[in-house]
Amino acid sequence: MFSTASPTPLTLVLGDRQLSSWSLRPWILLKHLGLAFEAGRLRLDTPDFEQHIGAYSPTRQVPVLVDGTLTIWDSLAICEYASEIAGGRGWPDHPTERARARAASADMHSGFAALRSHWPMQATSTLRVALDAAGLADIARIDALWQAALGHHTADGPWLFGRYSIADAMYAPVALRFNTYGADLSPLAGAYVATTLSDPHLKKWLEGAKAECTASR
Ligand SMILES: N[C@@H](CCC(=O)N[C@@H](CS)C(=O)NCC(=O)O)C(=O)O
């Protein structure tokens, strides 16, 4: 468990960095928004997790954001709250782009079940697992979604909607999966994976994942 000796305003309770794709999303968004927070960790499938998660989350899942007496137990809701704290910087400024970014983020949050179940996040690994038609269709749809977003914003920055947004946080674990399992992507989508992998915050997350893997050996 994490220390509560000198609490910071925000505490983000996370699962394993190697495995917990839903934890990565708000963590990397808070980093990009420059919000101060303490990262707590409950390792998945451990007695520690079973013992403590109920104090944070009614769903008994991570991530959870604690802000004083407020507890937020869902990744997308955490991202929305973080964006509000940061003056709305988590979304594009223009209403049309904001709507597109929200649709892309909600799509990730509720969809792509075949991809998610067959290619679970294994952040630091290299694996080869064949996908069925549903998994391949998920990749094709994500590739098209990324191309459409990136095609509009090449002058504004390397991220899906120009500057970093919640949409990039939601798809960061997907970029990791594409790297881990070797997805066949269009050049633009491949470049976006490379952009995500070169993000210093993502590199920091991967360092943590490697350290966790070493520690549990
Ligand atoms: N819809 C939730 C999903 C959270 C979720 O599935 N978390 C997984 C870890 S990535 C978890 O806590 N699993 C532990 C369990 O279900 O016992 C969100 O967006 O936050």
The ligand as an SDF file (V2000), in Angstrom:
LIG
                    3D

 20 19  0  0  0  0  0  0  0  0999 V2000
  -14.7480    0.5860  -16.4510 N   0  0  0  0  0  0  0  0  0  0  0  0
  -13.6610    0.5810  -15.4860 C   0  0  0  0  0  0  0  0  0  0  0  0
  -12.8450   -0.6890  -15.6810 C   0  0  0  0  0  0  0  0  0  0  0  0
  -11.7960   -0.8720  -14.5880 C   0  0  0  0  0  0  0  0  0  0  0  0
  -11.1570   -2.2440  -14.6200 C   0  0  0  0  0  0  0  0  0  0  0  0
  -11.5910   -3.1720  -15.3470 O   0  0  0  0  0  0  0  0  0  0  0  0
  -10.1050   -2.3990  -13.7990 N   0  0  0  0  0  0  0  0  0  0  0  0
   -9.3940   -3.6720  -13.6600 C   0  0  0  0  0  0  0  0  0  0  0  0
   -7.8840   -3.4510  -13.7800 C   0  0  0  0  0  0  0  0  0  0  0  0
   -7.4010   -2.8030  -15.3720 S   0  0  0  0  0  0  0  0  0  0  0  0
   -9.5750   -4.2100  -12.2510 C   0  0  0  0  0  0  0  0  0  0  0  0
   -9.6090   -3.4720  -11.2920 O   0  0  0  0  0  0  0  0  0  0  0  0
   -9.6510   -5.5450  -12.1170 N   0  0  0  0  0  0  0  0  0  0  0  0
   -9.7040   -6.1680  -10.8300 C   0  0  0  0  0  0  0  0  0  0  0  0
  -10.9500   -6.9530  -10.6390 C   0  0  0  0  0  0  0  0  0  0  0  0
  -11.8960   -6.8070  -11.4300 O   0  0  0  0  0  0  0  0  0  0  0  0
  -10.9660   -7.7210   -9.6480 O   0  0  0  0  0  0  0  0  0  0  0  0
  -12.8470    1.8590  -15.6950 C   0  0  0  0  0  0  0  0  0  0  0  0
  -12.9130    2.4320  -16.7770 O   0  0  0  0  0  0  0  0  0  0  0  0
  -12.1720    2.3120  -14.7590 O   0  0  0  0  0  0  0  0  0  0  0  0
  1  2  1  0
  2  3  1  0
  2 18  1  0
  3  4  1  0
  4  5  1  0
  5  6  2  0
  5  7  1  0
  7  8  1  0
  8  9  1  0
  8 11  1  0
  9 10  1  0
 11 12  2  0
 11 13  1  0
 13 14  1  0
 14 15  1  0
 15 16  2  0
 15 17  1  0
 18 19  2  0
 18 20  1  0
M  END
$$$$
